[in-house]
Every structure is written in C-alpha cells, then in structure tokens.
C-alpha cells in the first residue's frame, strides 16, 4: 500500500515492499473481505435495460469456493491450466478466484480470438479445462478435436450442450468442505499470452505475488485509491493484463467496487452512459478509446459524469489527447506504462504534479527503471535507448511458458528489457519513442511513430491514425500514415495534402507522412493497441506504386 505523501520524491523514497511468505490471490480478493465486510459490494454489472446487478464479497467468496470444489471433483488439480474464455461478468470473476484458490493456473483468453489464435494458446498451455459461453463454444468446437489435453468444458450459459458441463452444475453440486491451497508468492497463478504484434505469442507466467506488485502503480495513477465513493470501470477486456491486472484484481484486493459491462465493439456514447449511470469515479481507458471518445461533442452536457481519476496505458497517449481530457472531462489523465511481463512500473500522478503531456511519467515506487543500451549500460539523460526494469521485482513474470531461451533473451544482466525505446530527462520523466521494431529510419533520421501519431490526432478531420515506415530506395523508409476520418469528413487528395502539411508545420520537415492512406478501420489487438506489424506488411506490398499516388479509401 502507498502511504499518502505530498511529493513524488517522498513517495518513492518511503515505499517498501512487504511480500508475505504465504499469499493466494483468490482468498485475498474474496475471503479476506468476506470475513471483514461480507455485505460490501465488490462487483456491479451494467445492463442496457437498466436492471443492473450487484455481487457482494460474501457471495463471491462462497460461490468461488463452491466452484473450486466442483472443478477439483472433476479432476482439476494444482498447477493445471484452466482457460477462461468469457466477457466481463460475475462468472468470469468467480472462475478466476476459484482457479487461484485451487492453486491452478488461470489462462485468460479473449472472445475476439479466431480459430488459429485460440488453438495455439490452448495447445501451447496444454489447458486441461476451459470456462466459456455459447459464443466461445462455437469457436472452441472448430479446434476441440485437436486439443488432446482438454478434458473439461464448462459452459456459463443456461443451455446445456453436448460435451459440456453447465457452470451452475459445477458450482451447485460440489460437496464437502473446501480449503484453499497454501500458495507462496512465487507459486504460479496466472498466464497471459503476449499480444503477438511481433512473432508467435508467448505465455508470460506469473506468481501470486504479481497482484501485490501491481498495487503501488495502481494506487499511484488513481491518486491514492481507495478514496470514499471510489468505483472503477474499464472497457478493456479482462482477458488482457490491462483489464485484469490494471483494474479487476487490484480493485477487488483494495475493496473498490468494479463495474463490468457486456462485451461489445467500443462505442463512445455507451462508454459515457456506463460511467454516468454507474457513478464511475475511476476509469482505465486505453488511448485509442479516449481518442474515439473525442467524437462526442460536449459530453458533460449530455452525461452526468462524476470522475475522479482516469488512467491510460497500452500505447502513447500524446499531448493533444492529454489536453483534451483535462479540458473536456475535467480531470488530469494519468498515463502509466508496463508490459505483460512486468506491468505498471512507470506512472503519473497529477495530484503530486507528476503528469505532463508527452512523457509517460516517472518510476513507480518499488521499481527501478532505466534507459539502457544493448549491453545493459545505463544511458545518460536525453539519450534514446531501451526501457528496462531491474530484477528482482514482485511484479515481474516468472518466465515464458516452456520457453527458457526466450526468457533468457529478455534479460541483459539484471535488466529486464522491454523492446520499447524511450528517453529519460534530468528529472526522471520517461518518454516513449516506440517499439524497437516500430522506429522508422528515414534519410538518416530515427523517427518514433508515436510523436507523429500524436500530431496527426490534433488535425480536426482525423479520428485515429497509425504511422509506419514504408521501404524506400532513396530514404531507406518513408513515413506513411493510415488515417481514419471523423464523421462528416471525406477522403480526398486535398485533405491528404492538408494532413501532410499539418504535421510538416507542427512537428518537423523530416517527420511528416509522405503518404497518407484513408482507411475505414485499423488493425487492433484485443487490448486496443494498433498492430503496426500488419500495416508495415501492407505497406511493403505496395512497393512499385508511383510515389505521387494518393491512397484513397480501401475496401
């Protein structure tokens, strides 16, 4: 827990880790609270018809223990991988908590995964069981016969389907007492696959301590949460580390009610409605979603918002969106940074003046972060290098599942390298430059795509933009922008020229996009990050087109 301080320097200096010899995520986020405050609401589910539902800690503790007992009766043991293929909702939380109580390993998966992505993760993890709904079952049936380790399929929907066991049956028919596993902080609890923006996804395995490791960063960017009346929501999928570890589990641990909402394509009007109706005080909203929310004119006039804090992460936020949030929503958005392997290690806290447009923030208390070169040497202020985190660290992963070589390659000495390029200034503020493989080399200049994307976001016609390097015989690469337009604007050569000039005049003569392509959508990961790899591959296939060609809407 962070103790409130009046300066960042005092906050960082005074923090100390206190990791117990025994810790279980499941009992910590349910049973501990059920003993103290059984009627305290831990979950609230938003329903479009207005009939919102609530779950107390006593109910979560009881139902998760019964579900754990039911899984054990069907052969699930400590160390087994149990997949969760569900949207936000009570059953998702109950399943997570039950798996941790058993000492098994939770494997969260996104319902948006296609057949190949789903099969790869289930096979690689050798999952023994899966908890899903009817939608997920349709995907699962396409690959189930090839999953030789999968012995149990639990269906959360009411309907009973062949080859599955209803969630209620697992939960209600379990008999006998249940005692949670006595796990240590380094015992495996959770495995989240990297998003796979480059190369095959890898399973990042975490111990039970990962939750404790998230607490200082979570409290920092939500400005000493919990405060009276705090209630948190995110549109991010709980299958992603951002939804699960940046919101759900730390909030439950700290006694802050979590608002869940049905899975859907992100709708800015619905996001505002959820926050207004559920009296959301704290939100984690990825940068892409924040940019989409700008399409709603004067939201404070249409929705009664009561926000205290907004945190954001996953990709660079940028100055323009940072300023829009402060101006329009009345709060300072606190950016933070981490990876699936080591999350929330850099952060901001506007209350202490540690929040600026552009930089991510400063090192979170309890974590040592630096900019290093390829040999693991710390670089001086202003130099561009790789963002790295020093081990040991409670939030750091145990290793990649069945991939010792990749685990070893992640480290240079005691530094866990991130593959993200950044710069640190004299005050310790860290600015994100881009993924090492995203950095564009053009006419001898190294260009970070995030800065160009931020500039593009300020153009009145641009709703969302992604920038990649396109191979070029003369310049090595040129900057190419893929642009989604705001409603009411149409693609044209004149608009493309105006967008190019916008960046040229506001950023620099060497960073403006020499090509602008208008698109209806951009490829996103389940966490809402733009998949630049897909766009780079697309740009590479365009080689041979006339340099002067303006790319207009694509099908």
Buried (B, 14 or more C-beta within 10 A) or exposed (E): EBEEBEEBEBBBEEBEBEEEEEBBBBBBBBBBBBEEBEEEBBBBBBEEEEEBEEBBBBBBBBBBBBBBBBBBEBEBEEEBBBBBBBBBBBBBBBBBBBBBBBBBBBBBBBBBBEEEBBBBBBBBBBBBBBBBBEBBBEBBEEBBEEBEEBBBBBBBBEEEEEEBBBBBBBBEEBEEEBEBBEBBBBBBBBBBBBBBBBEEBBBBBBBBBBBBBBBBBBBBBBBBBBEEEBBBBBBBBBBBBBBBBBBBBBBBBBBBBBBBBEBEEBBBEBBBBBBBBBBBBBBBBBBBBBBBBBBBEEBEEEBEBEBBBBBBBBBBBBBBBBEBBBEBBEBBBBBBBBBBBBBBBBBBBBBBEBBBBBBBBBBBBBBEBBBBBEEBEEBEEEEBBBBBBBEEBBBBBBBBBEBEEBBEEBBBEEBBBBBBBBBBEEEBBBBBBBBBBBBBEBEEBEBBBBBBBBBBBBBEBBBBBBBBBBEBEEBBBBBBBBBBBEEEBEBEEEBBEBBBEBBBEEBBEEBBBBBBBBBEEBBBBBBBBBBBBBBBEBBEEBEEEEEEEBBBEEE
